[in-house]
Amino acid sequence: MANFNYKKHFPWSFVAAIMIFFLTQGTLAKLPAFWQTFYKYSEPIMGRMFRLEAKLYFMPDKKSADKRVIILGGSTVAQGYDTKYLNTEFLAKGVRFYTIDIPFGNPVQLFLLKDRIVKEKPDVVILMPDVGGFYISEHGLFSLGRFFPYTVTWDLIFDPDIVPYLIKHLGVKEVFRERAVFLDGIVNKVVFPRRHRFVLTGILEKMVNAALTGKKPDFQEYYFTTGCSPDFYEKTEKRFRSENKRSFEQSKLTPLCKELFVELVLYFQRNNIKVIVVDSPMNQEINSLYDNKLNTLYNDFLLEQANQLDLVYVSLDELPSFDKDNDYIDYDHLNAQGREKMSKFLQQYIESDFENFFKY
Amino acid sequence: MDFLSYDFLFFFLLLFIIYWRLDRKKQNLLLLLGSYFFYACWDWRFLFLMLFVTGIGYICAIGIYRAEQKHKNSILWSSIAIHAVVLFFFKYYNFFIDNFNRLISDIMRVGDISSFWLDIILPLGISYYIFKSLSYNIDIYRKVIKQPATSFLDYALYISFFPQILSGPIERAANFLPQVAAPREFNVKFFSESCYLFFWGLFKKVFVADGLAQIVNNIFKEQGVVSGFDVLIGAYAGTFRLYADFSGYTDMAIGIAGCLGFRTMLNFNLPFFAKNPFDIWRRWHISLSSWCRDYIFYYLNRARLRLGLIGIGGTSLAIIITMITMGVWHEASWAFLIWGLYHGILLTVANALGKLSGNFLPDRLKKKNKWLGALGMFITFHSFVFGELLYMSTSTYKSVGQAVNVIRNLFFNFTLTSGSATFLVIFIFHTWILIVIEFFQFIKNDHFVVLKWNFWIKTVFYVLLIWLIVLYWGFSGPGAFIYGEF
């Protein structure tokens, strides 16, 4: 190692470029104008992780007198609650509502979000996990993401706390095999534009398009604005049967999901957050897809946890009755009318015992 | 293990740190073990095949060197035969069975040999290391290399050197072995240049090649009618994609080798600035084209002279056979055979025109003329693009009619579709940086022209590239390297 003429030949400009890159990306991630502009151009499904981060970014610092409720779950949460309505109704009482939704809404995904939620200091977390999320195949956990690249979130919200649970349930071998996902997660934590690369490039393209055509795309708040076609259920059932889907045969809740659900509730409770679990409204048509009736095992499990842990459980029976033809967009996503029903229900539920609602 | 994976990053960092603390012999041993580990990560079983080829090449070289003149020939031909059998079996056997079966069963209807079809895995990098081993033996025979490698380990490192094993360049032993035998010095300038090459290669792969892939995949797909304009954009995009993908890989490979103190051969030298079809093969995949020139064309040329085939016809035949060999070297397929034939014909025509112009053109036109040069570049570039279009259409579409139709649309259905403007914008967006930089490299005749820029211009340029790499890095890493399949 003879030639040490670092001063002259060392790639200083490259080092400077890396520093400038980190500086610019860090600055961008802290700029309200960036989040506001890009949020407006983002799409509810493709850009859901970006929106999730934007929502957390825009959550104001909590004043001590205020009460904060975070409704946490999958796409059914985003589609099922009208926070504008709830915030207006509870404005005088100083209660603010936020919906935070994550793809699949299963306990694994929700667990990865736990620290981000706690950081926002909610008084109450209303958990509404997707029922189907409790039936995921453990060994399909990672490959699941591979099939749906735009909804995968592993590498976007990676939390190392999950590793011991994964090793316990999946084994060291599988976790090691999927090491790139974890490493991606670590890199993405540090490199913000990499985390949202697809959304950012898509939005930039839209911006260029808007600048060229002079037409700004309409802002879309909810995932689904139109209902499904009249023969949607029939077609889906046919497809399900012909494809012989794995989930069709699911007969037990995934142990990893069960354990992470309990851990998540305990974690919130340790941080003095009251947890209320609300069942996801479910269209009866879903029973034609799953012979084992998805809700039976799920409800039993939640009821058991409600007794064991100090949590409130609002079961399907307590929810208002949703009409399968007029309140749903598909099997489990509500339309505007259903959303109104659900939001009103929550409002009345809180009003009925407002004093105790926030007590924990 | 891919260059653009975390595994490789950890592997290389560890190797790099240990490597520069060792003496030459231990460095070589570490590199050899590292190379075998790198290869075994793909499939350890095929290490034995590589060891077999290494052993054959090594022993035959010593045999050729030591044998009396009359035996040298037979040892060399034995070596060529063994290498050819190995390559044929793994790469061409099923292609041969398929086509022969089609001939005797579908056309002649005299039998069926489909049961001879074997489920063969194509060993990674086999075309590269077989060619390396062959060239070594022929160079010993031709005395280009004065004496064979004294150490088997050195020779094994030449064959298995991990930066080059997956997609070349097909390094020559005459360049590599002396470097293995000599002590290496860590040179900061060379190290910086190597890092820059890796970075530039990474940009070409992630931003240019993978960015253009979306156009190519959208235009050249089994279903749908493609308009002439889209075919043109698709052909440009496909050519730039192939170039960015392969030269990007090569730059990374040369950069990695450079970080370990090795100066490996250049594989691409601004091919789109070539002035004639011969020039392009002095600039595109140089290690393969020079290999084919030195070991196939020269041999065929001598053979045809011995056979008395003097004149342009003999040369043309030698050129066409060489180019077809070069085509099927890539892959056992009709698409590459047609691609090779096309380039062979193109070179033959260029050769004939060169001879004619030499005889008939006035002296003032023979002198260097920048406009003629530019016209030459334009024609050469487009004839090359057409070759790529031939390959893309013949390899994409199952029916010949569909492939012909696509090419016909280019000339007779030159219309715009709703997606045409988008394709064009994406094409320009993903290529303009590459084109600008290569233009600077060309006019300054310097591959490292960027390194000579002012500190802040260079820094801004790097920041731009870093942002684009980060934003355009694929979901599960960059796409696979195209030449990794050959």
Chai-1 contact restraints between the chains, C-beta under 6 A:
chainA,res_idxA,chainB,res_idxB,connection_type,confidence,min_distance_angstrom,max_distance_angstrom,comment,restraint_id
A,M1,B,W20,contact,1.0,0.0,6.0,A-B,restraint_1
A,M1,B,F186,contact,1.0,0.0,6.0,A-B,restraint_2
A,A2,B,E185,contact,1.0,0.0,6.0,A-B,restraint_3
A,N3,B,N187,contact,1.0,0.0,6.0,A-B,restraint_4
A,N3,B,V188,contact,1.0,0.0,6.0,A-B,restraint_5
A,N5,B,V188,contact,1.0,0.0,6.0,A-B,restraint_6
A,Y6,B,V188,contact,1.0,0.0,6.0,A-B,restraint_7
A,H9,B,V188,contact,1.0,0.0,6.0,A-B,restraint_8
A,H9,B,K189,contact,1.0,0.0,6.0,A-B,restraint_9
A,H9,B,S192,contact,1.0,0.0,6.0,A-B,restraint_10
A,P11,B,S192,contact,1.0,0.0,6.0,A-B,restraint_11
A,S13,B,F455,contact,1.0,0.0,6.0,A-B,restraint_12
A,S13,B,K458,contact,1.0,0.0,6.0,A-B,restraint_13
A,S13,B,T459,contact,1.0,0.0,6.0,A-B,restraint_14
A,F14,B,Y462,contact,1.0,0.0,6.0,A-B,restraint_15
A,A16,B,T459,contact,1.0,0.0,6.0,A-B,restraint_16
A,A17,B,T459,contact,1.0,0.0,6.0,A-B,restraint_17
A,A17,B,Y462,contact,1.0,0.0,6.0,A-B,restraint_18
A,A17,B,V463,contact,1.0,0.0,6.0,A-B,restraint_19
A,A17,B,I466,contact,1.0,0.0,6.0,A-B,restraint_20
A,I20,B,V463,contact,1.0,0.0,6.0,A-B,restraint_21
A,F21,B,V463,contact,1.0,0.0,6.0,A-B,restraint_22
A,F21,B,I466,contact,1.0,0.0,6.0,A-B,restraint_23
A,P149,B,F475,contact,1.0,0.0,6.0,A-B,restraint_24
A,A180,B,Y6,contact,1.0,0.0,6.0,A-B,restraint_25
A,L183,B,Y6,contact,1.0,0.0,6.0,A-B,restraint_26
A,P193,B,V470,contact,1.0,0.0,6.0,A-B,restraint_27
A,P193,B,L471,contact,1.0,0.0,6.0,A-B,restraint_28
A,R194,B,V470,contact,1.0,0.0,6.0,A-B,restraint_29
A,R197,B,L471,contact,1.0,0.0,6.0,A-B,restraint_30
A,T201,B,L471,contact,1.0,0.0,6.0,A-B,restraint_31
